[in-house]
Amino acid sequence: MSIQRNKEAMKRFESMINTCDGALAEELVDPGASFSTPASSEPVYGPQGYLGVVRFMRQGFPDVQWKLEEMAAEGDVVAVRWTCTGTHEGVFLGRRPTGRRFSATVMNFYRFGPDGRITGDVAADGMLAILRQIGFVDF
């Protein structure tokens, strides 16, 4: 396994999620990869599952973008701190557009297989997990 190779793949992954590039997703993500997301209690799978999360975000925030701010890698895991930005211009979780912009820090841990493709990730829920568990948000 190559830490540098995995970090370079994450830079390409940033491009993939910001462009919703299906071909690049197929290249970077293992078909059996499992992804956790704060927007769902169940994981999504493979390249198309991950892009489904991106499309879900784009429904409410058509200009959503993720900027890779920082990476740390060890073994087959790369931790990434993202800044996610967008404007609420579409219906999101049943709520009508507000026109408000957001900027949020997001943390994910990605695991890589021996072939250099992403085999899964874990998203840090942070405050969202607390709000969900105490009933302030309903997803």
SULNORRA-V676873 format. One record per pair of residues at least 24 apart in sequence whose ideal C-beta (glycine too) atoms are under 10 Angstrom apart, sorted by the first residue. I is the first residue (numbers start at 1). J is the second residue. Records with the same first field share a line. If there is no record, write none. Layout:
I=J, J
This chain:
1=73, 75, 76, 77, 112, 113, 114, 115, 116
2=73, 76, 112, 114, 116
3=71, 72, 73, 74, 75, 76, 77, 78, 112
4=73
5=73, 112, 116
6=71, 73, 74, 75, 76, 77, 78, 110, 111, 112, 113, 116, 117, 118
7=68, 71, 72, 73, 78, 80, 112
8=116
9=78, 110, 112, 116, 117, 118
10=68, 71, 73, 78, 79, 80, 108, 110, 112, 118
11=68, 71, 80
13=50, 66, 68, 78, 80, 108, 110, 118, 121
14=65, 66, 67, 68, 80, 82
15=66, 68
16=47, 50, 51, 54, 66
17=50, 51, 53, 54, 57, 64, 65, 66, 68, 82, 84
18=54, 64, 65, 66, 67, 68
19=54, 65
20=51, 54, 55, 58
21=47, 51, 54
22=47, 48, 51
23=47
24=51
25=49, 50, 51, 54, 118
26=51, 117
27=116, 117
28=112, 116, 117, 118
29=110, 117, 118, 119, 120, 121
30=111, 112, 113, 115, 116, 117, 118, 119, 120
31=117, 119
32=113, 117, 119, 120
33=110, 111, 112, 113, 117, 118, 119, 120, 121
34=111, 119, 120, 121, 122
35=108, 110, 118, 119, 120, 121, 122, 123
36=108, 109, 120, 121, 122, 123, 124, 125
37=108, 121, 122, 123, 125
38=106, 123, 124, 125, 126, 127, 128, 129, 131, 132, 137, 139
39=92, 93, 123, 128, 139
40=139
41=132, 139
43=120, 121, 122
45=120
47=117, 118
50=118, 121
53=123
56=92, 93
57=84, 86, 90, 92
58=86, 89, 90, 92
59=89, 90, 91, 92, 93
60=86, 87, 88, 89, 90, 91, 92, 93, 94, 95, 96, 97, 98
61=85, 86, 87, 88, 89, 90, 92, 97, 101, 102
62=86, 87, 88, 89, 90, 97
63=87, 88, 89, 101
64=88, 89, 102
66=106, 108
67=103
69=105, 106
70=107
71=110
72=109
73=110, 112
75=111, 112
76=110, 111, 112, 113, 114, 116, 119
77=109, 110, 111, 112, 121, 122
78=108, 109, 110, 111, 112, 118, 121
79=107, 108, 109, 110, 121, 122, 124
80=106, 107, 108, 109, 110, 121
81=105, 106, 107, 108, 124
82=106, 107, 108, 123
93=137, 138, 139
94=138, 139
104=128
